[in-house]
Amino acid sequence: MGRVGRISLLCVFCQVGFAQEIAPFRLTSFEGYNNLRYVDNQLQITQPGMALSSGTNSMQGQSELHEDLFIMTHSYVYHPNLLSLDIGLGPIWQRSSFLDNSGVTKSSGMAFNFSGRAKILRDKPIQGSVYYEHLNPTLNVAPGQVISQQNSGYGADLALNSNSVPTPMYIDFSHSHVQGRGADRIIDDELERLNLRSSYSFGSVGSTQAQYHTSKQASSSGSPNLPIQGARSNDQGLSIDSRFQFGQEKQYDVSNVVTFNSQAYRLDGQNAIPDRRDDKFFLDFRARHSKELQTFGSVSHSSSGQGSLNSSVNSSAAGLNYASSTELTLSADMRTDDNKSRQLTSSTRSVDGSVRFQHKLPLGLAEASYTLRHDLRQQVAAAVQANIIGEHAALAEFVNDFETPGCINLVCNRVVFC
C-alpha cells in the first residue's frame, strides 16, 4: 500500500521595464518568481505470519516542503552597450521529514540562489562577459529519496571580430563544481574548460580556422557506504580546417583538416593509465576541368597510441568522371589502404571502372552499363589475437584476390534484361 502526493505552484509576480537612457546607473527591468513544491511519499508493507492473526507491518514515509523566491534585475552603467548587468538573488526554504518504524526524523534549512552576469561592450567589435552563479537545486531521484545539490560556477568569454583585428578570435573559459548528498549517493564533480577559436581569411581564395580546447575533470562521487575512489581526467585537442578555391572560375577546390587529441586518465591509489593520443590528417582535391571532365584525389593519415599499443591507417584515392554527352558516362577510380599496428599489418588495393550508355526509344529508355572491379588485400599477423586500443581481434594471414566480372544490363520500358 502506498501513497504519493505532490503539489507544485509557480508564480511569476513581477516584470517591469524602463527606457534605456544615458545615466551613471539605471535599472531597466526586473522580474521574479515564487515556486512552492510539496511532495509526500508513504509506503506500508504487511508481511503475513504463520497464524492468521499474526503478521508484521513496516512503514516508510517522506515528505518535503520546498519554497524558493527569486528576483532578477537588469541594469546598465552609463549605456547598455558599455556595461550591462543581470543580477538575481533569492532565498530557499526547505523542510523535510522521514518516518519509519523507529520514529520520525525532521530537518529544515535555508539556502539561497545567486546569479550574476556582466556584459562589456555589447554589439561592439570587441566584447565579452563574465558570470558567477550559486544554485541549490533539489532532485527527487526516487520515491522517498531526495538529493540536495549545490552548484557553483564562474566563467568569462571574449570575442574579437574581423572589424577590429585581422584575425577574429573567440575565447571561452568556465569552471563548475557540483556537490550533493543523498541517502545512497554522494556527488562531488568539478569541471574546468577552455576553448579558443580563431580564423584567418585569404579573401576570395578561402579561409583557415583553428580551434583549441582543453578540459580538466575531477570526480569523487560514489556511495556513502563504500570507499570512494577519486578519478581525474585531462583532455586536450587542436584542429585546423582550411578550405580554398583556385582558378578563374573557382574550378579547383582544396580542403585540408588536421587534428591532434590527447587524453589522460588517473584513478587515485592505482597505477597510472597510459595517456592516449590521436592524430589525423586529411587532404582532398577536386577539379572541374570542363563540363564533361571532373577529377578528384585525396590522402589521409590517422594514428592512435596508448602506451605500447600503436596503430596507424594511411589511405589514398584518385579518380575521374567523364560525360561526353547526355547518353555516355565514364568513371574510374583507384584506392589504397594501409593499416599497421604492433601485431597486425594489412594493405588493400582496389581499382574499378564503369561505363554507361542511355538512349531514348519510342517505347521508353534503353540503358547499357558495364562495371569492373578488382580488389587485392594482404594481411600479416604476428599473433593469434591482438589488443587494438581496448578491443580484441582474431588475426590470420591471408592473401585475397577478388575480381568482379563485367555485367551488361539492358533496360527497356523499366524491364531489366541481363
C-alpha positions in Angstrom: 0.0 0.0 0.0 1.5 3.3 -1.0 0.5 6.9 -1.4 2.3 9.7 -3.3 1.2 13.3 -3.2 2.7 16.3 -4.9 1.8 20.0 -5.1 3.7 22.5 -7.2 3.0 26.2 -7.6 4.9 28.6 -9.7 4.1 32.3 -9.5 5.8 34.9 -11.7 4.9 38.0 -9.9 6.5 41.0 -11.5 8.2 42.2 -14.6 8.8 46.0 -15.1 10.8 47.7 -17.8 12.3 51.2 -18.2 13.6 53.2 -21.1 17.3 53.0 -22.0 18.9 56.3 -21.4 22.5 57.5 -20.7 23.0 57.5 -16.9 25.7 56.6 -14.4 23.4 53.7 -13.3 19.9 52.7 -14.4 17.7 49.8 -13.6 15.9 48.8 -16.9 13.7 45.9 -15.7 13.3 43.3 -13.1 11.4 40.0 -12.9 10.9 37.2 -10.4 9.0 34.1 -9.4 7.9 32.2 -6.4 7.9 28.4 -6.5 6.2 26.2 -3.9 6.5 22.4 -4.1 5.2 19.8 -1.7 5.9 16.1 -2.1 4.5 13.3 0.2 5.5 9.6 -0.2 4.1 6.9 2.1 4.8 3.2 1.8 3.3 0.5 4.1 4.2 -3.2 3.8 2.4 -6.1 5.5 4.1 -9.4 5.8 1.7 -12.2 7.0 2.9 -14.7 9.6 2.2 -18.4 10.2 -1.1 -17.7 12.1 -4.0 -15.9 10.5 -4.0 -13.2 13.1 -0.2 -12.7 13.2 1.9 -10.5 10.9 4.3 -7.6 10.8 3.8 -4.2 9.4 6.6 -1.9 8.2 6.1 1.7 7.2 8.2 4.3 5.5 7.3 7.8 4.6 8.9 11.0 3.5 7.5 14.5 3.0 9.2 17.6 1.7 8.1 21.2 1.5 10.3 23.4 -0.8 9.8 27.1 -1.5 12.1 29.4 -3.3 11.8 33.1 -4.1 13.9 34.7 -6.8 14.2 38.2 -8.2 16.3 39.0 -11.3 17.3 42.6 -12.1 18.5 44.0 -15.4 20.5 47.3 -15.4 23.4 49.1 -17.1 26.2 51.5 -16.3 26.2 54.7 -18.5 24.9 52.9 -21.6 23.6 49.4 -22.3 26.3 48.8 -24.9 29.0 49.8 -22.4 28.3 47.6 -19.4 25.0 45.7 -18.8 24.3 43.8 -15.6 22.0 40.8 -14.9 21.9 40.1 -11.2 19.5 37.7 -9.5 19.1 36.6 -5.8 16.6 34.7 -3.8 16.2 32.6 -0.6 15.2 28.9 -0.4 13.3 27.3 2.4 13.2 23.6 2.8 11.6 21.3 5.4 11.5 17.5 5.2 10.6 14.6 7.5 11.3 10.9 7.3 9.1 8.3 9.1 9.7 4.6 9.7 9.0 2.1 12.5 11.8 3.6 14.7 10.3 7.1 14.7 10.3 10.4 12.8 13.3 12.4 11.7 12.8 16.0 10.7 15.1 18.5 9.2 14.9 22.1 7.9 17.2 24.5 6.4 17.6 27.7 4.4 19.9 28.4 1.4 20.0 30.9 -1.4 20.3 31.2 -5.2 22.5 33.8 -6.9 23.2 34.5 -10.5 25.2 37.4 -11.9 26.4 38.2 -15.4 28.1 41.4 -16.7 28.4 42.1 -20.5 31.0 44.5 -21.6 30.8 46.4 -25.0 27.8 44.6 -26.2 27.4 44.6 -30.1 30.9 46.1 -30.5 34.0 44.7 -32.4 35.5 43.8 -29.0 33.0 42.4 -26.5 33.0 40.0 -23.6 31.2 38.9 -20.5 31.8 37.4 -17.0 29.4 35.4 -14.8 29.1 33.7 -11.5 26.3 31.6 -10.2 25.5 29.7 -7.0 22.4 27.5 -7.2 20.8 24.9 -4.8 18.5 22.6 -6.7 16.7 19.7 -5.1 16.4 16.4 -7.1 13.9 13.7 -6.4 15.8 10.6 -7.7 13.2 8.0 -6.4 10.2 7.8 -4.1 11.4 8.9 -0.7 14.9 9.8 -2.0 15.9 13.4 -2.3 19.3 14.9 -3.1 20.1 18.5 -2.2 22.8 19.9 -4.6 25.0 22.9 -4.5 26.0 24.0 -8.0 28.6 26.8 -8.3 30.4 28.1 -11.3 32.1 31.1 -12.9 33.5 31.9 -16.3 34.2 34.5 -18.9 34.3 34.9 -22.7 35.9 37.4 -25.1 35.2 37.9 -28.8 37.2 39.9 -31.3 35.6 40.1 -34.7 37.1 41.0 -38.1 36.3 44.7 -37.9 38.8 45.3 -35.1 41.6 42.7 -35.7 42.9 40.9 -38.8 42.4 37.5 -37.1 38.9 37.1 -35.5 39.2 35.3 -32.1 36.9 33.8 -29.5 37.9 32.7 -26.0 35.6 30.9 -23.5 36.5 29.8 -20.0 34.3 28.1 -17.5 34.6 26.3 -14.1 31.8 24.4 -12.4 31.6 22.4 -9.2 28.6 20.2 -8.3 28.2 18.9 -4.8 25.3 16.9 -3.4 24.4 14.2 -0.9 21.5 11.7 -0.6 20.7 8.5 1.2 22.6 6.3 -1.2 24.9 8.6 -3.2 27.4 11.4 -2.9 28.1 13.8 -5.7 31.3 15.7 -6.0 32.3 16.7 -9.6 34.5 19.5 -10.7 34.9 20.6 -14.4 37.1 23.2 -16.0 37.0 24.1 -19.7 38.9 26.4 -22.0 38.0 27.0 -25.7 40.0 29.1 -28.1 38.8 29.6 -31.7 40.4 31.7 -34.4 40.1 32.1 -38.1 42.0 33.9 -40.9 40.6 34.9 -44.3 42.6 34.9 -47.5 40.0 36.9 -49.3 38.3 35.2 -52.2 40.8 32.3 -52.1 39.5 30.8 -48.9 40.0 30.7 -45.1 41.6 28.8 -42.3 40.0 28.1 -38.9 41.9 26.8 -35.8 40.3 25.6 -32.6 41.9 24.5 -29.4 40.1 23.1 -26.4 41.1 21.7 -23.0 39.1 20.3 -20.1 40.0 19.0 -16.7 37.6 16.9 -14.7 37.8 15.6 -11.1 35.2 13.3 -9.6 34.8 11.9 -6.1 31.2 10.7 -6.5 30.0 7.3 -5.2 28.1 5.6 -2.4 28.5 6.8 1.2 28.6 3.1 2.3 31.7 2.3 0.2 35.1 3.8 -0.1 35.0 6.5 -2.7 37.8 6.4 -5.3 38.6 9.7 -7.0 39.1 9.9 -10.7 40.8 12.7 -12.8 40.9 13.3 -16.5 42.6 15.8 -18.7 41.7 16.2 -22.4 43.3 18.5 -25.0 42.6 18.9 -28.7 43.7 21.1 -31.6 42.1 21.2 -35.0 42.9 23.2 -38.1 40.4 23.3 -41.0 41.4 25.0 -44.3 39.3 25.4 -47.4 40.5 27.1 -50.6 39.2 27.7 -54.2 41.5 28.5 -57.1 41.2 29.3 -60.8 39.4 31.9 -62.7 36.1 30.2 -62.4 36.8 28.7 -58.9 37.0 25.3 -60.5 39.6 23.9 -58.1 38.6 23.0 -54.5 41.2 22.1 -51.8 40.2 21.0 -48.3 42.6 20.2 -45.5 41.8 19.1 -41.9 44.4 18.4 -39.2 43.5 17.3 -35.7 45.5 16.4 -32.6 43.9 15.0 -29.4 45.3 13.7 -26.2 43.6 12.2 -23.1 45.0 11.4 -19.7 43.0 9.5 -17.0 44.0 8.8 -13.4 42.5 6.8 -10.6 43.6 7.7 -7.1 45.5 4.9 -5.4 46.2 2.9 -8.7 49.0 2.8 -11.2 48.9 5.5 -13.9 47.0 4.5 -17.0 49.0 5.3 -20.2 47.9 8.5 -21.9 46.2 8.2 -25.2 46.8 10.3 -28.3 45.0 10.5 -31.7 46.3 12.4 -34.8 44.5 12.8 -38.1 45.4 14.4 -41.4 43.1 14.7 -44.4 43.7 16.4 -47.8 41.1 16.5 -50.6 41.4 18.0 -54.1 38.6 18.3 -56.7 38.8 19.9 -60.1 36.2 20.7 -62.8 38.3 20.9 -66.0 35.3 21.2 -68.2 31.6 20.4 -68.3 32.5 16.9 -69.3 35.5 16.1 -67.2 35.9 16.1 -63.4 38.7 14.6 -61.3 39.4 14.1 -57.6 42.1 12.9 -55.3 42.5 12.6 -51.5 45.1 11.3 -49.0 44.5 10.7 -45.3 46.6 9.6 -42.3 45.4 8.7 -38.8 47.3 7.2 -35.8 46.4 6.3 -32.3 48.7 5.3 -29.4 48.3 4.3 -25.8 51.3 3.0 -24.0 52.8 0.1 -26.0 49.7 -0.1 -28.3 50.0 1.9 -31.5 48.1 1.8 -34.8 48.1 3.8 -38.0 46.0 4.0 -41.1 47.1 5.5 -44.4 44.6 5.9 -47.3 44.6 7.5 -50.7 42.1 7.7 -53.6 42.0 9.2 -57.1 39.5 9.1 -59.9 37.7 10.8 -62.7 34.2 11.2 -64.2 33.7 11.9 -67.9 30.4 12.6 -69.5 30.8 13.2 -73.3 27.1 13.7 -73.8 23.8 13.1 -72.0 23.9 9.5 -73.2 27.5 8.3 -72.4 29.1 8.4 -69.0 32.6 7.1 -67.9 34.1 6.8 -64.4 37.2 5.2 -62.9 39.0 5.4 -59.6 41.6 3.6 -57.6 42.1 3.4 -53.8 44.7 2.2 -51.3 44.6 1.5 -47.6 47.4 0.5 -45.3 46.8 -0.5 -41.7 49.7 -1.0 -39.3 49.9 -2.0 -35.6 52.3 -3.9 -33.4 50.8 -7.2 -34.2 48.9 -6.7 -37.5 49.8 -5.3 -40.9 47.3 -5.2 -43.8 47.0 -3.5 -47.1 44.3 -3.1 -49.7 44.5 -2.1 -53.3 41.3 -1.6 -55.4 40.6 -0.4 -59.0 37.2 0.0 -60.5 35.6 1.5 -63.6 32.2 1.8 -65.2 30.7 2.9 -68.5 27.0 3.6 -69.0 25.1 4.4 -72.2 21.5 5.6 -72.3 19.3 6.1 -75.3 15.7 7.1 -75.6 13.4 4.8 -77.5 9.9 5.3 -78.7 8.7 2.9 -76.1 10.9 4.0 -73.3 14.6 4.2 -72.4 17.4 1.7 -73.3 20.4 1.6 -71.0 23.6 -0.4 -71.2 26.3 -0.4 -68.5 29.5 -2.3 -67.7 31.3 -2.3 -64.4 34.6 -3.9 -63.5 36.3 -4.0 -60.0 39.5 -5.6 -58.8 40.5 -5.8 -55.1 43.7 -7.1 -53.7 44.2 -7.5 -49.9 47.1 -8.7 -47.9 47.3 -9.2 -44.2 50.2 -10.4 -41.9 49.6 -11.3 -38.3 52.3 -11.6 -35.6 50.0 -13.3 -33.1 46.7 -15.2 -32.9 45.0 -12.4 -31.1 45.8 -8.7 -30.7 44.6 -5.9 -28.4 44.0 -2.8 -30.6 43.2 0.2 -28.3 41.0 -1.7 -26.0 39.5 -4.2 -28.5 40.5 -7.9 -29.0 40.6 -9.0 -32.6 41.3 -12.5 -34.0 44.1 -12.4 -36.6 45.0 -14.7 -39.5 47.4 -14.5 -42.5 45.8 -14.5 -46.0 46.1 -13.0 -49.5 42.8 -12.5 -51.3 42.5 -11.6 -54.9 38.9 -10.7 -55.7 37.6 -9.7 -59.1 34.0 -8.8 -60.1 33.3 -9.8 -63.7 31.7 -7.3 -66.1 27.9 -7.2 -66.4 25.8 -5.7 -69.2 22.3 -4.5 -68.2 19.7 -3.6 -70.8 16.7 -1.6 -69.6 13.7 -1.1 -71.8 10.3 0.1 -70.5 11.6 -0.4 -67.0 12.2 -4.1 -67.6 15.8 -5.4 -66.9 17.4 -8.0 -69.1 20.9 -9.2 -68.0 
